[in-house]
């Protein structure tokens, strides 16, 4: 299976969980939503270190599609998560198919801050269209376990979801609707 990874801290327990389900796990990095660019690079470097530590193959999407991301969300801020999830999960399913993997999922499912119903809906829709199975597991109760797994590794830990909107919401203490 291919696990879309957004950061090392969310990936640690997610990879462990799917391995415990007898899945052969590969990780996929595709996150054009993460801003600014240096934040993207810091998270990617932490993910590379974790992938080495866990001996999980890491596939990194070429480039940094910031322009495509903004074309999807600007003017649609109230739907930005839907558009962002669709963009990233579509690319993950495509990469799974290209690598002859039968299923995909995402580390977003461990975060208590993400919209699980929306992720599940989008994943199922993409699965139907691609023929690659979307695997859902509600891992939110294991969020702190994942952080405990990575703490001794001294990996970079981000303070916001990734997009410029979530950074603004966090530090300005507002909510964009």
Beta strands, then each sheet from edge to edge (+ up, - down):
strand 1: 2-5
strand 2: 26-29
strand 3: 57-60
strand 4: 103-106
strand 5: 133-134
sheet 1: 3+ 2+ 1+ 4+ 5+
end
